[in-house]
Amino acid sequence: MVKYLFSAFVGYLIGSLNPAALLSKIKKTDLKEVGTKNLGATNVTLTLGKGLGAAVMAFDIAKAFAAYRFFEFVFPTHAYIGMVSGVFAVVGHIFPFYLGFKGGKGLASFGGLVLAYSPSLFLIMLLTATALIVIVNYSVAMPMYAGIIFPIAVAVREQSVLAFVLALAVSVLLIVKFLPNLTKARNGDDIKIRDYLKKHI
């Protein structure tokens, strides 16, 4: 139990490392007050540019991936200890203690968790979710879809209550964080994906 708690704590600390917050200070732009008002890759992209947004996304994916794989490597006999750390890395990204528990929404870090768990599942989810958001024309479809599919995939693959509970908990958290975006999409106020692609590609 102690090792699981330790992995959760370290995972949370890794996840709380927020490059968007650092860029906010460097660029003297309060990302909590502009754009989507979140300290994540999407807001960095919209506010500071695609290059910095891509860098932040890569970092946010990598930290959950690293937390997962590190503890899986260090404690190979402890079932799902890597997933514990990866899940808490997502929690740390969303609720960083030194930023008043107000970070990003967690999609990129969630992606890092899925990638560490199963690269093939990550690829399948990424391709199908990308097609889905283009069809429905709103990006909020991606986290909603991911939050539904991931715990189902884990339940089917692992047949483990612990793994399912971990996957379900982090997925519910992701969905809850994106509920305001879902409301905006329903009201037609969210960014339309096809219009964004036509403008920027």
TIVEXZA-243001 format. One line per 5 residues: number of its first residue (from 1); their letters; for each residue z, x, y of N, C-alpha, C. Coordinates in nm, 3 decimals. Each point is the difference from the previous one (the first is absolute). Last residue first. Layout:
TIVEXZA-243001
NUM> A> Z,X,Y,Z,X,Y,Z,X,Y | ...;
END
This chain:
TIVEXZA-243001
201> IHKKL> -4.171,-0.510,2.596,-0.078,0.076,-0.099,-0.148,-0.001,0.036 | 0.347,-0.231,0.254,0.045,0.138,-0.015,-0.076,0.080,-0.103 | -0.084,-0.473,0.123,0.027,0.069,0.125,0.024,0.149,-0.018 | -0.063,-0.300,-0.369,-0.124,0.004,0.078,0.018,0.083,0.128 | 0.380,-0.081,-0.269,-0.093,0.092,-0.065,-0.131,0.013,0.077;
196> YDRIK> 0.318,-0.315,0.148,0.051,0.136,0.021,-0.094,0.102,-0.061 | -0.087,-0.456,-0.073,-0.026,0.034,0.140,0.042,0.143,0.030 | 0.098,-0.172,-0.423,-0.144,0.021,0.014,-0.038,0.035,0.143 | 0.460,-0.103,-0.096,-0.046,0.124,-0.063,-0.149,0.024,0.024 | 0.351,-0.256,0.327,-0.096,-0.038,-0.104,-0.068,0.126,-0.052;
191> IDDGN> 0.505,-0.083,0.231,-0.128,0.071,0.009,-0.090,-0.040,-0.116 | 0.360,-0.363,0.162,0.002,0.136,-0.054,-0.139,0.063,0.012 | 0.114,-0.461,0.117,0.038,0.097,0.103,-0.001,0.144,-0.049 | -0.068,-0.462,-0.213,-0.120,0.065,0.050,0.025,0.106,0.104 | 0.311,-0.272,-0.279,-0.026,-0.052,0.135,-0.125,0.061,0.063;
186> RAKTL> 0.146,0.140,-0.427,-0.018,-0.145,-0.012,-0.034,-0.063,0.135 | 0.116,0.456,-0.012,-0.131,-0.022,-0.062,-0.030,-0.149,-0.011 | 0.425,0.129,0.153,-0.103,0.030,0.100,-0.140,-0.024,-0.054 | 0.360,-0.041,-0.297,0.003,-0.109,0.098,-0.107,0.020,0.107 | 0.062,0.343,-0.308,-0.060,-0.115,-0.067,-0.005,-0.120,0.094;
181> NPLFK> 0.223,0.385,0.141,-0.145,0.021,0.002,-0.073,-0.116,-0.066 | 0.473,0.007,-0.015,-0.048,-0.028,0.136,-0.151,0.018,0.013 | 0.202,0.113,-0.419,-0.008,-0.144,0.025,-0.043,-0.033,0.143 | 0.092,0.442,-0.224,-0.133,-0.039,0.048,-0.015,-0.149,0.024 | 0.404,0.207,-0.169,-0.033,0.074,0.121,-0.133,-0.043,0.060;
176> VILLV> 0.138,-0.180,-0.418,0.083,-0.052,0.110,-0.035,0.069,0.131 | -0.203,0.160,-0.395,-0.053,-0.131,0.039,0.076,-0.057,0.119 | 0.160,0.402,-0.189,-0.130,0.020,0.064,-0.056,-0.132,0.051 | 0.392,-0.016,-0.257,0.026,0.061,0.131,-0.129,0.019,0.078 | -0.033,-0.141,-0.443,0.051,-0.108,0.085,0.027,0.051,0.140;
171> SVALA> -0.119,0.318,-0.317,-0.114,-0.086,0.031,0.040,-0.116,0.090 | 0.328,0.294,-0.174,-0.077,0.068,0.105,-0.121,-0.084,0.041 | 0.268,-0.172,-0.351,0.080,0.015,0.123,-0.081,0.063,0.113 | -0.191,-0.035,-0.438,0.010,-0.130,0.068,0.072,0.012,0.133 | -0.027,0.379,-0.280,-0.132,-0.034,0.052,0.004,-0.130,0.078;
166> LVFAL> 0.395,0.130,-0.220,-0.032,0.097,0.105,-0.133,-0.035,0.067 | 0.126,-0.254,-0.375,0.087,-0.030,0.114,-0.029,0.094,0.118 | -0.225,0.080,-0.410,-0.047,-0.123,0.065,0.083,-0.033,0.123 | 0.133,0.364,-0.268,-0.126,0.030,0.068,-0.052,-0.123,0.075 | 0.385,-0.060,-0.267,0.027,0.090,0.113,-0.128,0.028,0.079;
161> VSQER> -0.032,-0.248,-0.402,0.063,-0.079,0.106,0.022,0.086,0.124 | -0.396,0.074,-0.365,0.134,0.049,0.035,0.055,-0.082,0.116 | -0.457,0.045,-0.220,0.091,-0.085,-0.079,0.145,0.044,0.022 | -0.445,0.186,0.178,0.124,0.067,-0.038,0.089,-0.081,-0.094 | -0.441,-0.151,0.178,-0.015,0.136,-0.054,0.130,0.053,-0.058;
156> VAVAI> -0.019,-0.429,0.217,-0.088,0.000,-0.117,-0.003,0.136,-0.067 | 0.241,-0.044,0.402,0.063,-0.081,-0.105,-0.082,0.003,-0.128 | -0.177,0.207,0.386,0.113,0.077,-0.055,0.065,-0.076,-0.115 | -0.341,-0.219,0.240,-0.055,0.112,-0.076,0.110,0.082,-0.066 | 0.130,-0.345,0.291,-0.061,-0.057,-0.121,-0.054,0.112,-0.089;
151> PFIIG> 0.174,0.114,0.424,0.105,-0.033,-0.097,-0.055,-0.061,-0.128 | -0.328,0.112,0.340,0.077,0.115,-0.051,0.111,-0.039,-0.098 | -0.287,-0.328,0.242,-0.056,0.065,-0.118,0.091,0.107,-0.059 | 0.112,-0.239,0.408,-0.005,-0.091,-0.114,-0.040,0.073,-0.128 | 0.011,0.229,0.417,0.135,-0.044,-0.032,0.007,-0.096,-0.117;
146> AYMPM> -0.419,0.146,0.172,0.070,0.112,-0.065,0.139,-0.042,-0.044 | -0.251,-0.309,0.253,-0.060,0.019,-0.133,0.076,0.108,-0.077 | 0.119,-0.062,0.445,0.037,-0.119,-0.076,-0.050,0.011,-0.144 | -0.119,0.338,0.312,0.139,0.009,-0.044,0.045,-0.122,-0.081 | -0.454,-0.015,0.157,0.026,0.118,-0.084,0.146,0.010,-0.042;
141> AVSYN> -0.167,-0.335,0.309,-0.025,-0.033,-0.141,0.033,0.117,-0.091 | 0.003,0.023,0.478,0.128,-0.040,-0.059,-0.017,-0.038,-0.147 | -0.367,0.111,0.304,0.061,0.110,-0.074,0.130,-0.038,-0.069 | -0.439,-0.319,0.106,0.128,0.037,0.060,0.069,0.106,-0.088 | -0.422,-0.234,-0.106,-0.015,0.044,0.139,0.131,0.034,0.071;
136> VIVIL> -0.163,-0.142,-0.467,0.083,-0.095,0.076,0.004,0.034,0.149 | -0.261,0.280,-0.289,-0.038,-0.139,-0.027,0.079,-0.097,0.087 | 0.106,0.458,0.013,-0.131,-0.020,0.062,-0.043,-0.146,-0.017 | 0.392,0.140,-0.211,0.021,-0.011,0.145,-0.132,-0.017,0.075 | -0.012,0.058,-0.477,0.066,-0.125,0.039,0.015,-0.013,0.151;
131> ATATL> -0.167,0.400,-0.196,-0.099,-0.107,-0.009,0.060,-0.131,0.050 | 0.293,0.355,-0.031,-0.097,0.026,0.106,-0.108,-0.107,0.002 | 0.314,-0.007,-0.349,0.061,-0.043,0.126,-0.095,0.022,0.118 | -0.129,0.154,-0.428,0.000,-0.146,0.004,0.059,-0.053,0.129 | -0.001,0.468,-0.068,-0.137,-0.050,0.004,-0.003,-0.153,0.011;
126> LMILF> 0.421,0.215,-0.048,-0.062,0.036,0.127,-0.140,-0.060,0.012 | 0.239,-0.050,-0.406,0.058,-0.083,0.106,-0.066,0.029,0.134 | -0.126,0.268,-0.366,-0.042,-0.138,-0.023,0.049,-0.091,0.113 | 0.147,0.447,0.003,-0.143,-0.009,0.030,-0.051,-0.143,-0.016 | 0.449,0.090,-0.122,-0.019,0.016,0.145,-0.147,-0.017,0.037;
121> LSPSY> 0.109,0.010,-0.453,0.040,-0.127,0.060,-0.019,0.004,0.151 | -0.074,0.398,-0.230,-0.104,-0.097,-0.033,0.032,-0.137,0.058 | 0.317,0.354,0.047,-0.119,0.021,0.083,-0.111,-0.102,-0.030 | 0.537,-0.046,-0.061,-0.122,-0.006,-0.080,-0.122,0.016,0.091 | 0.459,0.094,0.144,0.025,-0.074,-0.124,-0.123,-0.001,-0.090;
116> ALVLG> -0.027,0.190,0.432,0.084,0.083,-0.086,0.024,-0.067,-0.135 | -0.233,-0.245,0.326,-0.079,0.115,-0.042,0.078,0.090,-0.094 | 0.220,-0.362,0.206,-0.092,-0.047,-0.105,-0.083,0.116,-0.054 | 0.283,0.096,0.361,0.080,-0.037,-0.116,-0.091,-0.042,-0.116 | -0.197,0.079,0.416,0.042,0.126,-0.062,0.082,-0.023,-0.125;
111> GFSAL> -0.121,-0.373,0.260,-0.116,0.056,-0.068,0.032,0.130,-0.069 | 0.325,-0.187,0.271,-0.014,-0.082,-0.120,-0.119,0.049,-0.083 | 0.052,0.185,0.418,0.100,0.054,-0.091,0.001,-0.078,-0.132 | -0.282,-0.160,0.339,-0.046,0.132,-0.044,0.098,0.062,-0.099 | 0.119,-0.418,0.199,-0.116,-0.012,-0.089,-0.046,0.135,-0.053;
106> GKGGK> 0.386,-0.128,0.317,0.013,0.052,-0.135,-0.121,-0.003,-0.090 | 0.150,-0.097,0.488,0.006,-0.115,-0.090,-0.010,0.039,-0.146 | 0.225,0.318,0.394,-0.128,-0.066,-0.023,0.017,-0.116,-0.097 | 0.431,0.120,0.258,-0.108,0.093,-0.025,-0.133,-0.072,-0.013 | 0.547,-0.058,0.132,-0.126,-0.062,0.036,-0.113,0.102,-0.015;
101> FGLYF> 0.496,0.058,-0.029,-0.049,-0.074,-0.116,-0.129,-0.077,0.030 | 0.211,0.319,0.300,0.053,-0.136,0.011,-0.049,-0.091,-0.111 | -0.091,0.465,0.014,-0.087,-0.072,0.093,0.045,-0.146,0.014 | 0.200,0.320,-0.301,0.006,0.065,0.132,-0.091,-0.065,0.103 | 0.023,-0.148,-0.466,0.131,-0.016,0.064,0.003,0.055,0.143;
96> PFIHG> -0.425,-0.222,-0.265,0.056,0.133,0.024,0.129,-0.009,0.083 | -0.315,-0.342,-0.276,0.131,-0.007,0.065,0.059,0.140,0.021 | -0.439,-0.061,-0.187,0.014,-0.127,0.073,0.128,-0.004,0.081 | -0.089,0.375,-0.277,-0.106,-0.010,0.099,0.016,-0.125,0.086 | 0.293,0.063,-0.363,0.029,0.093,0.110,-0.105,-0.004,0.108;
91> VVAFV> -0.071,-0.249,-0.394,0.111,-0.059,0.078,0.033,0.088,0.120 | -0.308,0.167,-0.305,-0.060,-0.111,0.074,0.105,-0.066,0.089 | 0.151,0.324,-0.289,-0.081,0.065,0.104,-0.069,-0.106,0.084 | 0.236,-0.136,-0.377,0.088,0.025,0.115,-0.069,0.080,0.109 | -0.236,-0.087,-0.399,0.033,-0.128,0.063,0.086,0.022,0.124;
86> GSVMG> -0.094,0.374,-0.267,-0.117,-0.046,0.072,0.023,-0.130,0.073 | 0.339,0.173,-0.283,-0.015,0.083,0.119,-0.119,-0.046,0.085 | 0.064,-0.216,-0.412,0.115,-0.026,0.087,-0.015,0.076,0.131 | -0.309,0.087,-0.339,-0.027,-0.126,0.069,0.114,-0.038,0.094 | 0.055,0.376,-0.275,-0.101,0.026,0.103,-0.032,-0.125,0.078;
81> IYAHT> 0.282,-0.032,-0.368,0.071,0.060,0.113,-0.097,0.036,0.112 | -0.074,-0.211,-0.456,-0.032,-0.062,0.129,0.077,0.058,0.119 | 0.187,0.154,-0.460,-0.107,-0.099,0.014,-0.008,-0.058,0.141 | 0.168,0.482,-0.180,0.059,-0.117,0.066,-0.110,-0.101,0.033 | -0.072,0.444,-0.184,0.059,-0.086,-0.104,0.063,-0.126,0.058;
76> PFVFE> -0.204,0.358,0.268,-0.102,-0.066,-0.084,0.058,-0.094,-0.105 | 0.133,0.242,0.466,0.079,-0.074,-0.100,-0.092,-0.078,-0.094 | -0.193,0.287,0.327,0.134,0.061,-0.011,0.083,-0.065,-0.109 | -0.437,-0.173,0.107,-0.010,0.136,-0.055,0.138,0.060,-0.025 | -0.032,-0.418,0.210,-0.055,-0.017,-0.134,-0.008,0.135,-0.071;
71> FFRYA> 0.116,-0.007,0.449,0.113,-0.037,-0.086,-0.044,-0.030,-0.143 | -0.337,0.117,0.314,0.101,0.106,-0.002,0.113,-0.036,-0.096 | -0.352,-0.313,0.095,-0.037,0.104,-0.096,0.106,0.110,-0.012 | 0.066,-0.357,0.320,-0.014,-0.052,-0.137,-0.020,0.115,-0.100 | 0.001,0.104,0.459,0.134,-0.040,-0.044,-0.001,-0.047,-0.144;
66> AFAKA> -0.414,0.100,0.204,0.079,0.120,-0.028,0.139,-0.034,-0.051 | -0.283,-0.353,0.142,-0.056,0.065,-0.120,0.085,0.119,-0.041 | 0.099,-0.210,0.403,0.043,-0.084,-0.113,-0.049,0.059,-0.132 | -0.138,0.220,0.389,0.146,0.010,-0.013,0.052,-0.088,-0.114 | -0.472,0.014,0.122,0.048,0.119,-0.070,0.151,-0.001,-0.020;
61> IDFAM> -0.221,-0.340,0.257,-0.032,-0.013,-0.143,0.066,0.114,-0.078 | 0.034,0.021,0.460,0.082,-0.112,-0.049,-0.026,-0.027,-0.148 | -0.262,0.327,0.224,0.140,0.044,-0.010,0.086,-0.109,-0.061 | -0.448,-0.103,0.094,0.007,0.098,-0.109,0.144,0.046,-0.022 | -0.087,-0.281,0.368,-0.013,-0.073,-0.126,0.014,0.094,-0.119;
56> VAAGL> -0.011,0.188,0.428,0.127,-0.070,-0.023,-0.004,-0.076,-0.132 | -0.395,0.206,0.138,0.100,0.103,-0.032,0.135,-0.064,-0.031 | -0.351,-0.275,0.153,-0.026,0.045,-0.137,0.103,0.103,-0.044 | 0.015,-0.148,0.446,0.036,-0.108,-0.091,-0.018,0.039,-0.145 | -0.144,0.288,0.340,0.145,0.004,-0.014,0.047,-0.109,-0.094;
51> GKGLT> -0.457,-0.002,0.089,0.038,0.128,-0.060,0.149,0.010,-0.024 | -0.192,-0.381,0.230,-0.019,-0.001,-0.145,0.044,0.130,-0.067 | 0.227,-0.179,0.472,-0.128,0.044,-0.053,-0.002,0.010,-0.152 | 0.351,-0.171,0.321,-0.023,0.142,0.026,-0.128,0.056,-0.062 | 0.138,-0.476,-0.029,0.050,0.046,0.130,-0.040,0.144,0.034;
46> LTVNT> -0.114,-0.233,-0.416,-0.039,-0.090,0.109,0.033,0.057,0.137 | 0.136,0.238,-0.390,-0.146,-0.010,0.004,-0.046,-0.082,0.120 | 0.459,0.022,-0.089,-0.047,0.130,0.050,-0.152,-0.002,0.013 | 0.202,-0.371,-0.197,0.022,0.001,0.145,-0.044,0.132,0.062 | -0.028,-0.043,-0.469,-0.089,-0.097,0.064,0.015,0.004,0.151;
41> AGLNK> 0.289,0.266,-0.278,-0.136,0.053,0.014,-0.093,-0.096,0.073 | 0.523,-0.046,0.109,-0.077,0.022,-0.121,-0.142,0.042,0.031 | 0.435,-0.203,0.241,-0.018,0.145,-0.015,-0.068,0.029,-0.132 | -0.037,-0.454,0.336,0.062,0.058,-0.120,-0.030,0.149,-0.007 | -0.177,-0.354,0.310,0.142,0.026,0.026,0.075,0.048,-0.124;
36> TGVEK> -0.484,-0.097,0.096,0.071,-0.085,-0.095,0.152,0.014,0.013 | -0.242,0.158,0.421,-0.073,-0.028,-0.123,0.074,-0.097,-0.090 | 0.328,0.230,0.329,-0.145,-0.020,0.015,-0.063,-0.032,-0.135 | 0.471,0.106,0.069,-0.028,-0.092,0.110,-0.149,-0.030,0.017 | 0.202,0.310,-0.314,0.076,-0.123,-0.024,-0.030,-0.106,0.106;
31> LDTKK> -0.175,0.446,0.017,-0.074,-0.083,-0.096,0.075,-0.128,-0.036 | -0.009,0.337,0.430,0.099,-0.069,-0.082,-0.072,-0.099,-0.093 | -0.154,0.472,0.236,-0.042,-0.138,-0.016,0.097,-0.069,-0.095 | -0.057,0.484,0.125,0.070,-0.078,0.102,-0.051,-0.145,0.003 | -0.112,0.376,-0.304,-0.102,-0.065,0.083,0.060,-0.083,0.113;
26> IKSLL> 0.287,0.223,-0.309,-0.094,0.101,0.047,-0.100,-0.059,0.098 | 0.308,-0.290,-0.216,0.066,0.086,0.098,-0.096,0.101,0.060 | -0.157,-0.279,-0.340,0.039,-0.086,0.111,0.065,0.081,0.112 | -0.100,0.201,-0.415,-0.118,-0.013,0.087,0.030,-0.085,0.123 | 0.335,0.031,-0.326,-0.019,0.131,0.063,-0.118,-0.004,0.096;
21> AAPNL> 0.079,-0.379,-0.260,0.107,0.013,0.100,-0.013,0.132,0.074 | -0.286,-0.076,-0.362,-0.038,-0.087,0.113,0.103,0.009,0.111 | 0.073,0.219,-0.417,-0.088,0.074,0.091,-0.045,-0.084,0.119 | 0.445,-0.018,-0.328,-0.102,-0.086,0.058,-0.087,0.076,0.101 | 0.389,0.002,-0.430,-0.074,0.095,0.083,-0.122,-0.072,0.056;
16> SGILY> 0.288,-0.209,-0.317,0.033,-0.022,0.140,-0.066,0.101,0.094 | -0.036,0.018,-0.483,-0.076,-0.110,0.056,0.024,-0.022,0.148 | 0.254,0.321,-0.239,-0.140,0.042,0.008,-0.085,-0.108,0.066 | 0.448,-0.105,-0.085,-0.010,0.100,0.106,-0.144,0.049,0.017 | 0.092,-0.300,-0.355,0.015,-0.066,0.130,-0.016,0.099,0.114;
11> GVFAS> 0.008,0.172,-0.435,-0.123,-0.074,0.025,0.002,-0.070,0.133 | 0.391,0.208,-0.147,-0.098,0.099,0.044,-0.134,-0.067,0.029 | 0.336,-0.278,-0.172,0.041,0.054,0.130,-0.102,0.099,0.054 | -0.058,-0.174,-0.436,-0.021,-0.106,0.099,0.030,0.052,0.140 | 0.092,0.279,-0.363,-0.145,-0.012,0.019,-0.033,-0.105,0.104;
6> FLYKV> 0.450,0.049,-0.126,-0.045,0.119,0.073,-0.150,-0.009,0.029 | 0.190,-0.328,-0.272,0.045,-0.018,0.137,-0.047,0.117,0.088 | -0.081,0.031,-0.456,-0.083,-0.107,0.056,0.037,-0.024,0.147 | 0.259,0.302,-0.246,-0.132,0.057,0.025,-0.094,-0.104,0.060 | 0.432,-0.135,-0.137,0.009,0.088,0.116,-0.138,0.056,0.037;
1> M> 0.051,-0.258,-0.397,0.000,-0.082,0.121,0.000,0.085,0.127;
END
